[in-house]
Amino acid sequence: MSHPALEADPAAPAAPVHCVDETSWPALRDSLEPRERRFAQAQGFEPTPGRHVVLPDAEGGVGRVIAALDPADPFAAGRLAT
């Protein structure tokens, strides 16, 4: 039995969250659309643990989030909400 707080509304809008580190960032960066790459660069995003950038979609809404995590910290992703 699932708890209602853990159930997602499939009709609700959602944005992907990509977790990167210094090793995985170049591949993700290269896969971004040019406007997303320029935005991340303009925001000064670097894959330093604790940093993040919210990339807009083509209409100016939230398109995706990129968060830099420490791969040696197994609890790093849990702190994204704080």
C-alpha positions in Angstrom: 0.0 0.0 0.0 1.4 3.4 -1.0 1.2 6.5 1.0 -0.6 9.4 -0.8 2.3 11.7 -0.1 4.5 9.5 -2.2 2.2 9.3 -5.2 2.8 11.5 -8.1 0.1 13.1 -10.2 0.9 11.9 -13.8 -0.9 15.0 -15.1 1.3 17.4 -13.1 4.1 19.2 -14.9 7.6 18.0 -14.0 11.1 19.0 -14.8 14.0 16.6 -15.0 16.8 16.9 -12.5 20.2 15.9 -13.8 22.9 15.1 -11.2 26.5 15.7 -12.4 30.0 15.7 -11.2 33.3 16.9 -12.8 33.4 13.6 -14.8 29.8 13.5 -16.1 29.3 17.2 -16.7 31.1 17.5 -20.1 28.9 14.9 -21.7 25.7 16.3 -20.3 26.8 19.9 -21.3 27.5 18.7 -24.8 24.0 17.1 -25.1 22.2 20.3 -24.1 20.5 22.5 -26.7 22.7 25.5 -27.6 20.4 28.0 -25.7 20.7 25.8 -22.6 24.5 25.6 -22.8 24.7 29.4 -23.2 22.3 29.9 -20.2 24.4 27.5 -17.9 27.6 29.3 -19.0 26.0 32.8 -18.4 25.0 31.6 -14.9 28.6 30.5 -14.2 27.6 26.9 -13.6 30.5 24.7 -12.7 30.2 21.1 -11.5 31.2 21.9 -8.0 29.3 19.9 -5.3 26.4 22.0 -4.0 26.0 24.1 -7.1 22.9 24.0 -9.3 21.3 25.8 -12.2 17.7 25.9 -13.4 17.5 26.0 -17.2 14.5 27.6 -18.8 12.5 25.8 -21.5 11.8 27.5 -24.8 8.8 29.3 -23.3 10.7 30.6 -20.3 9.4 28.1 -17.8 11.5 25.6 -15.9 13.0 23.2 -18.4 15.4 21.2 -16.3 17.6 21.4 -13.3 21.3 20.5 -13.2 22.8 19.8 -9.8 26.4 19.1 -9.0 27.0 16.4 -6.4 30.0 14.9 -4.7 30.2 11.3 -6.0 31.8 10.2 -2.8 28.8 11.4 -0.7 26.0 8.8 -0.8 23.6 11.2 0.8 24.3 14.2 -1.5 21.1 13.8 -3.6 19.0 13.8 -0.4 20.1 17.3 0.3 18.8 18.7 -2.9 15.5 19.6 -1.2 17.3 21.7 1.5 
